[in-house]
Amino acid sequence: MSLLLPITTFVLIVLGAFCLFMSIENDRVIRATRRKPIPILPAAPTVSFSKRTDP
């Protein structure tokens, strides 16, 4: 019974590391197969609610 906490902790750390590795690998594959990169801030017209125009 005294080994239950250390074993559970170790299993959860290994599982978390595996999930992190798989998500990084999946992201790398998706980025490699994507033809056109998606910008972080897409070029969209700005909307001004104060009736001013942007320079």
N, CA and C atoms as an extended XYZ file, in Angstrom:
165
Properties=species:S:1:pos:R:3:atomname:S:1:resname:S:1:resid:I:1 pbc="F F F"
N         0.824       -1.193        0.000 N   MET     1
C         0.000        0.000        0.000 CA  MET     1
C         0.870        1.259        0.000 C   MET     1
N         2.069        1.177        0.602 N   SER     2
C         2.926        2.362        0.673 CA  SER     2
C         3.556        2.690       -0.680 C   SER     2
N         3.518        1.758       -1.609 N   LEU     3
C         4.070        2.010       -2.941 CA  LEU     3
C         3.032        2.552       -3.920 C   LEU     3
N         1.797        2.652       -3.488 N   LEU     4
C         0.735        3.071       -4.394 CA  LEU     4
C         0.931        4.505       -4.895 C   LEU     4
N         1.254        5.424       -4.024 N   LEU     5
C         1.442        6.816       -4.428 CA  LEU     5
C         2.645        6.994       -5.356 C   LEU     5
N         3.815        6.448       -5.044 N   PRO     6
C         4.950        6.615       -5.970 CA  PRO     6
C         4.718        5.967       -7.336 C   PRO     6
N         4.107        4.812       -7.356 N   ILE     7
C         3.841        4.135       -8.633 CA  ILE     7
C         2.828        4.925       -9.447 C   ILE     7
N         1.770        5.397       -8.808 N   THR     8
C         0.765        6.202       -9.502 CA  THR     8
C         1.373        7.490      -10.027 C   THR     8
N         2.211        8.136       -9.237 N   THR     9
C         2.870        9.363       -9.666 CA  THR     9
C         3.753        9.105      -10.876 C   THR     9
N         4.530        8.048      -10.838 N   PHE    10
C         5.410        7.715      -11.950 CA  PHE    10
C         4.613        7.427      -13.221 C   PHE    10
N         3.542        6.669      -13.107 N   VAL    11
C         2.708        6.340      -14.267 CA  VAL    11
C         2.093        7.608      -14.862 C   VAL    11
N         1.617        8.512      -14.017 N   LEU    12
C         1.017        9.748      -14.526 CA  LEU    12
C         2.048       10.654      -15.198 C   LEU    12
N         3.263       10.700      -14.666 N   ILE    13
C         4.316       11.505      -15.290 CA  ILE    13
C         4.692       10.923      -16.651 C   ILE    13
N         4.815        9.620      -16.743 N   VAL    14
C         5.138        8.976      -18.020 CA  VAL    14
C         4.013        9.193      -19.023 C   VAL    14
N         2.783        9.065      -18.584 N   LEU    15
C         1.639        9.284      -19.469 CA  LEU    15
C         1.589       10.735      -19.950 C   LEU    15
N         1.851       11.688      -19.076 N   GLY    16
C         1.872       13.089      -19.464 CA  GLY    16
C         2.984       13.391      -20.449 C   GLY    16
N         4.158       12.810      -20.246 N   ALA    17
C         5.266       13.004      -21.174 CA  ALA    17
C         4.938       12.418      -22.538 C   ALA    17
N         4.308       11.268      -22.549 N   PHE    18
C         3.914       10.649      -23.817 CA  PHE    18
C         2.898       11.507      -24.555 C   PHE    18
N         1.900       12.028      -23.848 N   CYS    19
C         0.886       12.879      -24.476 CA  CYS    19
C         1.508       14.170      -25.007 C   CYS    19
N         2.422       14.746      -24.265 N   LEU    20
C         3.106       15.953      -24.711 CA  LEU    20
C         3.922       15.676      -25.967 C   LEU    20
N         4.654       14.570      -25.978 N   PHE    21
C         5.433       14.203      -27.153 CA  PHE    21
C         4.536       13.988      -28.359 C   PHE    21
N         3.424       13.300      -28.182 N   MET    22
C         2.528       13.030      -29.306 CA  MET    22
C         1.907       14.315      -29.849 C   MET    22
N         1.563       15.252      -28.982 N   SER    23
C         0.974       16.504      -29.463 CA  SER    23
C         2.009       17.340      -30.211 C   SER    23
N         3.250       17.349      -29.754 N   ILE    24
C         4.304       18.077      -30.469 CA  ILE    24
C         4.559       17.429      -31.829 C   ILE    24
N         4.612       16.117      -31.868 N   GLU    25
C         4.844       15.412      -33.128 CA  GLU    25
C         3.685       15.624      -34.098 C   GLU    25
N         2.465       15.599      -33.598 N   ASN    26
C         1.302       15.827      -34.444 CA  ASN    26
C         1.315       17.250      -35.004 C   ASN    26
N         1.677       18.218      -34.195 N   ASP    27
C         1.763       19.597      -34.661 CA  ASP    27
C         2.833       19.730      -35.739 C   ASP    27
N         3.959       19.050      -35.569 N   ARG    28
C         5.035       19.109      -36.557 CA  ARG    28
C         4.587       18.518      -37.888 C   ARG    28
N         3.869       17.406      -37.843 N   VAL    29
C         3.380       16.772      -39.067 CA  VAL    29
C         2.362       17.663      -39.762 C   VAL    29
N         1.468       18.263      -39.004 N   ILE    30
C         0.453       19.141      -39.595 CA  ILE    30
C         1.115       20.345      -40.242 C   ILE    30
N         2.097       20.950      -39.574 N   ARG    31
C         2.784       22.107      -40.150 CA  ARG    31
C         3.582       21.726      -41.386 C   ARG    31
N         4.135       20.525      -41.432 N   ALA    32
C         4.924       20.094      -42.584 CA  ALA    32
C         4.042       19.813      -43.790 C   ALA    32
N         2.817       19.356      -43.556 N   THR    33
C         1.945       19.013      -44.679 CA  THR    33
C         1.075       20.178      -45.128 C   THR    33
N         1.038       21.241      -44.357 N   ARG    34
C         0.226       22.392      -44.731 CA  ARG    34
C         0.924       23.142      -45.858 C   ARG    34
N         0.185       23.494      -46.890 N   ARG    35
C         0.779       24.191      -48.032 CA  ARG    35
C         1.001       25.663      -47.743 C   ARG    35
N        -0.024       26.341      -47.282 N   LYS    36
C         0.057       27.769      -47.027 CA  LYS    36
C         0.033       28.000      -45.521 C   LYS    36
N         1.053       28.645      -44.986 N   PRO    37
C         1.039       28.877      -43.537 CA  PRO    37
C        -0.065       29.858      -43.141 C   PRO    37
N        -0.671       29.593      -42.009 N   ILE    38
C        -1.714       30.461      -41.490 CA  ILE    38
C        -1.058       31.516      -40.612 C   ILE    38
N        -1.225       32.799      -40.948 N   PRO    39
C        -0.594       33.832      -40.120 CA  PRO    39
C        -1.249       33.931      -38.753 C   PRO    39
N        -0.477       34.392      -37.794 N   ILE    40
C        -1.005       34.537      -36.437 CA  ILE    40
C        -2.076       35.631      -36.413 C   ILE    40
N        -1.771       36.767      -37.032 N   LEU    41
C        -2.739       37.851      -37.146 CA  LEU    41
C        -3.101       38.019      -38.616 C   LEU    41
N        -4.258       37.515      -39.031 N   PRO    42
C        -4.616       37.602      -40.444 CA  PRO    42
C        -4.810       39.049      -40.883 C   PRO    42
N        -4.502       39.291      -42.140 N   ALA    43
C        -4.650       40.632      -42.698 CA  ALA    43
C        -6.136       40.894      -42.934 C   ALA    43
N        -6.728       41.607      -42.027 N   ALA    44
C        -8.148       41.938      -42.116 CA  ALA    44
C        -8.292       43.438      -41.929 C   ALA    44
N        -9.300       44.007      -42.544 N   PRO    45
C        -9.490       45.452      -42.349 CA  PRO    45
C        -9.809       45.763      -40.895 C   PRO    45
N        -9.273       46.863      -40.425 N   THR    46
C        -9.523       47.245      -39.041 CA  THR    46
C       -10.881       47.929      -38.929 C   THR    46
N       -11.532       47.720      -37.841 N   VAL    47
C       -12.848       48.311      -37.589 CA  VAL    47
C       -12.691       49.343      -36.474 C   VAL    47
N       -13.132       50.552      -36.759 N   SER    48
C       -13.040       51.607      -35.770 CA  SER    48
C       -14.446       51.994      -35.352 C   SER    48
N       -14.707       51.911      -34.070 N   PHE    49
C       -16.030       52.272      -33.557 CA  PHE    49
C       -16.117       53.714      -33.169 C   PHE    49
N       -14.993       54.446      -33.256 N   SER    50
C       -14.998       55.867      -32.867 CA  SER    50
C       -15.097       56.791      -34.080 C   SER    50
N       -15.402       56.247      -35.255 N   LYS    51
C       -15.571       56.999      -36.507 CA  LYS    51
C       -14.272       57.639      -36.975 C   LYS    51
N       -13.135       57.218      -36.442 N   ARG    52
C       -11.865       57.715      -36.939 CA  ARG    52
C       -11.339       56.754      -37.988 C   ARG    52
N       -10.549       57.279      -38.891 N   THR    53
C        -9.931       56.407      -39.899 CA  THR    53
C        -8.513       56.137      -39.483 C   THR    53
N        -8.073       54.949      -39.752 N   ASP    54
C        -6.697       54.591      -39.435 CA  ASP    54
C        -5.746       55.184      -40.462 C   ASP    54
N        -4.586       55.654      -40.035 N   PRO    55
C        -3.649       56.257      -41.005 CA  PRO    55
C        -3.049       55.221      -41.919 C   PRO    55
